[in-house]
Amino acid sequence: GEEWNNTVVFVLSEFGRTFRENGNGGTDHGHGSVYWVLGGRVNGGRIDGEQVRVARDKLFQNRDYPVLNNYRDVLAALFGRLWDLGPKELDGVFPGARPLDLKLV
C-alpha cells in the first residue's frame, strides 16, 4: 500500500566472520558485511556496490573479507535522494562521507 511506498528500511550489520579458522578451529569476528535495503520504492532485486571475488589475494590481513562499501557513503547517498539533501547537509550528518549513489530509490 501507500505506507510501504513511503517506507525505506536499511538493515546494517558491521558483524562478519573471518574466512580462516582461528587456533580453536572456529572463526573470529570479521570486517566485511552486508546491507539490506527494503521498501516499496526501492530499486531492488539486485546485488550492488563494489565487489571482489573471494580469493586469498583479496582477503584483508590474509583472513578476512575486506570492507568494500562504507555504510556512511551508502546512507549519505540514500538520504540525499530521499530528502533532497545536498553536500553540505550530508556532510553534517556523515562528516567526510563520499556519497555512493547506487540509485536505491
N, C-alpha and C positions, 0 to 999 in steps of 0.2 A: 503494500500500500504506500500511501503518501509518506507515512512516517519513515518507512525503510528507505525511500528515495532521498530523505533528508538526514540520513544517518551514515556515518563512516566510523567504523571500528578499526583501530590499529592495535594489533597484538604484538608486543615486543618482548623478547626474552634475550637477555645477554648471556644465557646459560648454554654452554655447549659441552661437548666431551672430546677429549683428545682421541686421535686415531691410534696412537700407540699405547700399549699397556704400561702400567707402572710396575714397580717391583713386587706388588702384591697380586699381580695378574688382573687388576681392574683398570679403569681409566680415571683420569683426573678431570677436574673442571677445565673446560676449554674456552676458546675465544669465539670462533665462528658460530653463527646462529641463524635464525630465520625470522622474518617479519610477515605477518598476515594482515591483509587489508580487506575488509568486508564492507558491503553496503550496497544499496540499491543503484547508485550511480557509479559504482566502482568499475573501471575497465579491467575486469579480472579474467580468470581462466588462463593465466599465464605465469611463468616464472620470469622475473625481470631483474635488472641490475647487473652489476659486474659478477662474472662467474669464472671459475677456473676448474680445470679437471682435477680430480683427486689424484695426486701423484707426489712422490717423495720430494721432488724439487719444488713443489708448490706449498709444502707444509711450513707453517710458522714454527721456528725452533725445531725443525725436523720431527714434529709430533702432533701439530695442531693445525686445524683448518684456519686460514687467515681471515681476518675481518676485511671484507671487500667493500661493503656498503655501510657507511656510517649512518646510524639511525637518525642522528641530528640533521644530516643532509636530506634524507628521505622525508622526514617530518617537516622540515623547513619548506621544501617544495610543495608538499601536500597542503600545509597551512596556507601557503601563498595562493594556491589555486582555490581552496575552499573559501577563504575570507579576503581574497584580493589584496594580500599584503605585499608590500614592496621590500626591497633590500634592507632599508633602514629598520622597518618594523620587524622583519625576520631576524636581523642581527640583534635586536633587543630581546628576542625570545631564545635564539640559539646563537650566541656570540661566536663569530668566526666560522659558522657553518657555510658550506658551499652547496646551495640547494641542488639536489639531484632530482630533476623533474622526470619522473617515469610515466607521467600522464596517467596517474592512477584514477583521477576523476576528471 
